[in-house]
Amino acid sequence: MSELETEWLELEWWVAQSPEQVFAAIEDPFQMRRWYGAPAGGHRLGEEGDVEGGEPFRVNVLDAKGAPLTQTGRILKVHPGRGFEMELAWNGGDFGYETTRLSFTLQPAEGGTRIEVRQGPISSHAVEDAHRAFWKANVGRLTRVASGEAVPCFEEFWEESSGFVEPLGMAAYTVLAGMREAGAAPELLAQVEETLYSHLSRLPEETAKVLGAVLRARLRGGLPSGGGEDGGAGNAR
């Protein structure tokens, strides 16, 4: 691995929302799962452990290629309304395997909030680039959640279709799972799947993409390695 001139990644963004609005999206677990954990183009599957209690936790995700990854971490300190400190490590992907320490700070600035991320030590330029892209994607979603936007959430779609709460989830799951269990040919399943997706055109592209990932997971018979199923409980709105 090539050595870095500095072993710490330092990033900064300005957002129009107040520190209180941004922190609310961090503090509320139903909002946090909409923005935190998934790499760009990937999906967050679920979380295990006691984050609020400062105990170790694990976030299970899929990367943009559908490969399962896990992030383990522990909250070290929370600064109410102003951010948090944590340690984290990854298993899989381009993030390296070392444990890093992170400070995530919110500062009032120019009528909004300056978000500062400082993380390290980082072992190589490739690992630095992976974490930079990760935080860019996560903070981008955080900004949308803090502004009140309902950012699509894989976990929520999964829970709803597990509990047959939403008609679309119920219909799609029934058709695809029923065909699979009946022994339908893979080519036919693919055709039906494509037809179902074509009828999602009235939904925003991002929403259709997340729901499509849920349907593909159901067609395979369950979540990829490291996921869980809550049976429809805890839907966030």
Buried (B, 14 or more C-beta within 10 A) or exposed (E): EEEBEEEEBEBEBEBEBBBBBBBBBBBEEBBBBBBBBBBEEBBBBBBBBEBEEEEBBBBBBBBEEEEBBBBBBBBEEBEEBBBBBBBBBBEBBBBBEEEBBBBBBBBEEEEBBBBBBBBBBBBBEBBBEBBBBBBEBBBBBBBBBBBEEEBBBBBBBBBBBBBEEBEBBBEBBEBBBEBBEEEBEEEEBEEBBEEBBEEBEEBEEEBBBBBBBBBBBBBEEEBBEBBBEEEBEEBBE
